[in-house]
Amino acid sequence: MKTKQKANEKEFDTVKTFRAIKEKISKDIAGMTLPQIQAYLREKENRLSK
C-alpha cells in the first residue's frame, strides 16, 4: 500500500520557487528606468521562447 506524501515533504514547492524568481527579478531591475526594464523583460522573453 502506498503512503501519502506529507505536505511538508513536497518535491517541488511552487510558492517558494516563484518567490525566489520574483526576488531575483526585483534585484535585477532595481534602479532601472522604465525603458531599461522593458528591454530587460523583452530579452528574458526572447530567451524563453527559443
N, C-alpha and C positions, 0 to 999 in steps of 0.2 A: 504494500500500500504506500502510495506517495504521500509525503508530508508536505503541507503547505509552507511556502517560504514566508518567514515573518516579515512584517512591514519594514522593520529597521535593517533588514538584510537584503536590500534591493541590489540587483546587479547594475542598474542604471538609474540614477536619481535625476529626473528631468529638471526639477526645480533648482537643484544645486548646479547642474550643468548650465542652464540658461542664465542663472545669476552670475556665474563666472564669465560667460560670454558678454553679458551686458556690462559688467565691471571692466572687462578688457577694452571694449569699445569706448566706454566713458573715459578711460585713461588715455586711449589713443587720440581721441578728438578734443581733449581738454585744451583750451586755449586757441583752438582753430576758429577761423572765421567761417561764415556760412558757405561761401564758395569752396573753401578747403574741405569742409565736412561733406559737401555734396560730391566733390571729386573723390574723397576717401570712400564714400558709400558706393559710387559708381565702380571704382576699382575693385572693391570687395565683391560686388555683384557680378562683374565680368569674370572674376576668378572662380566664382562658384558655378557659373553657367557653362564653363568649359569642361 
